[in-house]
Amino acid sequence: MTAAERIVVQQSFPDPRPTTNPYIIMLRDSLLSTPGVELRTFSWRRALLGRHDVFHAHWPEILVAGQSRLKALVRQGLFVLLMWKLTLTRTPIVRTAHNLQLPTGISRRERALLRWFDRRTTLRIRLNPTTEFAPGVEYATILHGHYRDWFASYPKRAPQQGRIGYFGLIRRYKGVEELLDVFRSVPGDDLRLDVAGKPSTGELAASLLQRAERDQRVAVTLAFLDDAEIVDLVTGSSLIALPYREMHNSGGALTALSLDRPILVPDNATTEALADEVGHAWVHRYSGDLTPDALAAAVESVTASAPTGRPDLSDRDWAKAGEQHAEAYRLAIALAGGTAARRRARQHHARAGG
């Protein structure tokens, strides 16, 4: 493939650091090994002065935020310049829909800039087949890749019967307070609940500790977990409970499944599709709010008949994801090329099964 045929993709993420989301690192590595794609990590100099065929964004709100008002204003000015450049050069924007709504607690200016970015987006990538967009919105489906390779080098533990685990960043919508309350009402001296992760606020941390003190079967670690600690907690549990009030794209669910542990999640279209994909024995679901009966039933099920083999994550292979992203970039370029090119792109995308 010649240099002229290669797609140059400017990503919205910088060179990864130790705390970078593993999804970003695995996507970078996948794209670096995909023929026909040249990946460039983000800097304002590269984005504003470099030539690229596609701009691929993940969390665009990062581009307009700053730790101080001055830094935010500087970034917002650079963001406006970037948007003018992309518009003048007719460079398509591809956006991975990690979140479906604008972030809360942002300024009116940030909201206006992000809405501008949203209107200017050519193609969206949805991470699961249940995400719905407004009529006329162009999109491709590329499933969130698994974490098997990411965690392969860490020692695994045998699951302890009756041990329930929760891990990850703790925010109100993730229902961890409710999990502690519900667990307290489930009888059984042989049951254990391990909750580990960094709370979003001090108030939430205090609430969790207060609840944990009421039950000697509960252990709470309110701190960021490194990869080895995640593997230790997940593999040592017989069930991972993720009682999110809203569950759409869950890295926690995929992490647990990648480490061959069943999960307990709310019942919705996303988790139903996940159960159909990986096997229903791996995805226990409950309707409405989490209740003691629902939690007890899931524990009893994995105790009486733990799933065998491994969850089917074959559709989430990262080599496949790299090829699918290359196809999405080609589609976005065609969509940005006018009416005839847009029609051909839709036809080609339909034949490719996107």
N, C-alpha and C positions, 0 to 999 in steps of 0.2 A: 504494500500500500504506500502510495506516494505521500509526501508531506501535504500536498494540496488536498488529498482525500481525507486526511486525518481531521477529526473534530477536536477543536481546542475548547475545553470546558473550564471556565472560571468558577470555582466553587466559592461559597460564602463562608467556609470555615478556614481558619489559618492552619499552619503546621500544627499537628496534634501535640498535646502535652500529656503528662501522666494522668491528669484528671479529665481528659477529653472523653466524651461519650463513646463507648466502644463501637456503637453503630457507625459513627463517623470514621473511625480508624479502619474498620472492616470494609466500609464502602470505598475509602481511599485506596486500600490495598487491592480490592476487586477491580476498580477502574484502572489502576496502574498496570494490571495484568490483562486488560481487555484490549484486543487489537483494534486499531482505528480510533482510539481515544487518547488525547493528551490532557492530563489533569494539571491544573494550576491551583494551589492553595491560595487563600485570600491574604492580600495586603491592599491597602488603599492605593498604593502605587501601581501594583499589578492590575487592579480592577479598573483604574482610571486611565492608565497609560498603555496597558498591554492590549494586544489584539486577541480576541477570542470569538468563537462562534456561538457559544451558549453561556448564559449566566445561570448557575444552579444554586438556588437558595434553600436553606433548611429552616432556620429560625430567624427570619429577617428582622425581628424586633431587636436582635443584638446589634444590628448595624445602625440603629438610631438611638441607642441608649448609651449612657455613660455614668461613671461613678460620681461625677459632679455635674452641676448644671453647665459649666463651661465645656467639659468634655462632651456632654450630650449635644450641645449646640454645634461644636466642631464636627462631630460625627454626622449630625443632621445636614450640615452644609455639604459635606463630602457626599452624603447619600443623594442629595439633590443633583450634584454634578454627575454622579454615577447614573442616575435615572435619565438625565438629559443625554448622556453618552449612549446608553442602551437604546433610547428612542431614536436618536439621530442615525445610529448605525443599523437600526432595525435588528438588533441582537435579541433573540428570543430569551425570555426568562422561563426557566423550569423551576417549579417549587415542589418540594416534598411536603405533603400535608401531614406533618407530625401532629399539629394541633388544628382544629377546625375553626376555633374562635380567636379573635384578637385577645392578647393578654389583658388581664385586669390590672388596674392601678397605674396605667400609663397616662401620659399627658395628652392634651387635645392635639398638640402638634405631632406627637408620635403616632397617634391614631390616624391623623390625616395622611401622614407619609406612608403608613402601612396600607391604608386603603388605596392610595395611588399605586403602590407596588402591586397590590392585589389586582387592580384593574389592568395593569400592564403585563401581568403574567400570561404567558402563552399556553403553557401546559402544566397541569398538576400531576403529581405522582401520588397515588393513594397506596397505603401500606397494607390494606386489607380489602377484601372484595365487597364489604358492606358499606364503605364510605360513599355518601351521596353528595353530589354537587348540584348546583343550580342548572337548569336547562341551558344548553349551549356551551357549557364549560368543557373544554377539551381536557382529557386525562388519560393516564396509563396506569395499569395496576402492576406494581412490583412489590411482592410480599416482603415484609421485614425479615431480613436474614437471621438465621439461627446463631447461637453462641457456642456451639460445640467445639469448634476449633479454638475459640478465644480462651476457653477454660480447660482445654485438654491437658495442659501441663501441671495442673494443680492436683494435689492428692484429694481423693474422694473418701467420704465416710459411709459406713453402712447406715441405712435409715433406722432410727429408733422408733419402735412401735409406740403410737400415742403421742408422738412429738409433732406439734404444729409450729410452723415457722412463718414469719413475716419479715421481709427485708426491703430496703430501698428508702429513698427520700420520703419523709413523712409529712404529708400535707392533709389539711382537713378533709378534702374530698376523697381521700384514700380510705377513710373509715376505720382507722386503727383504734381510735377511742371506742368505737362501737364493738370492734373485735374483742377488746379487753373486757368490756361489759358483758358481752355474750358469752365469752369463754368462762367467766366467773360463774355463770348459771349452768354450765355443763358439768355434771357430776363425774367423778373418776379420779382417784388418787394417782393413777398411773398416767394421767394426761399431763403434758407440758406445753407451754406456749413460749416461744422465743421471739421477741420483737427487737429488731435491730435496724437502725437507720438514723439519719440526722433530721430532726424536726425543723419545720420552716420558721417557727417562732419560739421564743422562750415560754410564752403562755401555753402553747401546745405541749412543750416538753414537760412543764409542771403538771399539766393535766394527765399526761401519760404516766408519769411517775406516781401520782396520787392513785390512779387506778391500779397500777401494778402492785402497790403496797397492800392491796386488799386480798391478794391471792398469792400464796406461797408457791404455787405451781408456775408462776409467771417470772420470766427473766427479761429485763429490758436493757438494751444497750443503745443509748442515744448519741450515736456518733457515726460519721461516714465510714462505710465498710470498704476495705480494699478487696481486690478480686479473690484472694485466698480466703478471706473471711466470709465472703459471699458463698463460695463453694463449700466451705465447712458448714455453714448454717443450713444451706439448702440440702446438701446431700445427707446431712445428719437428721433431717426431718422426714417424716413419712407423708406429710401433706403441707403444701404451701398455701396459706390463706391470703387472698388479695381482695378484700371486700370493698373495692372502690365504688363510690356512689355513681361515678361515670367511668366506664371502661371502653376505650376505643383502640388505641395502640399501646399495648403494655409490654415494655421491655422486661418487666419483672416476670410476667407470665412466660415469655419466651425463654428467659434465663432458666426458670425452674424446669421447663420442658426440655431444654437443651441439656440439663443435668439429670434428666430422667426421673423427675419427681412430679407426682400429680398435683393439680392445683384446684382450689375452690374459688370460684368467681361468680359474680352476678350473671343472671341469665339475660342475654340480649342477643341481637342479631350477630354481633361480632364474636361473642363467645360460642354461640351455636355453630357458626362457620368454623371456628377454631376446633371445636370438638369433632365436627365432621371431617376435618382435615387430618388431625393427628391421632384420632381415636377417642371415643367417648369415655373409656376407662381412665383417661388421663385428665379429663376436664370435668370436674364436678360443678354443677350450677345450682343456684337457688333463685327463687322468684321473690321480688320485693326486697324488704330489708333482711339482713342476716339475722337468723334466730338461733337459739340454743339447739333446737331440733335439727335445723339444717346443718349446723356445724357438727353435731354429734353423729348425724347420719353419714356425713362425708368421712369422718374419722372411722366409723364402724365399717364402712365400705372398703377403705384402703387397708384396714386391719384384717378383715375377713378374706379379702381377695385383692391383693395388691396387683396392679397391672404388670404384665410380663413384657419382655422385650424392650423396645424403645418407642417413643412417640415418632410418628411419621413426619419428619421435617424435610423430606426430599424436595419439596417445592420451595424451600427457603435456602437453597444452596447459594453461596456467594458468587461462585463462577457464573451461575445462571443470572444472578442479579446484575453483574457487570454487563453481560450481553443485553439484558433488558434495558438497562440505563442507556446504552449506546443506541438502541432502537428508539428510545424515548427522545434522545437528543436529536436524532435524525428527523423524527416526526415534528418536533418543535421548530426546527429549521425550515421544514417544508411548510408548516402552518404559518410561519411569519413571511412566506414568500409570495403572497397574493392569492387570489381566488382560485386559479387553476391549480397552483401548487397545493393549496389547502385541500382541494377536492381529491387530488391524487394521494395526498398524505392520509386522508381519512380512509380511502379505499385500501391503501397499503396496510394501514394500521388494523383495519377490520380483517384483512386476510391473515395478518400475523397473530390474530386472536387477542389483541389488546383491549 
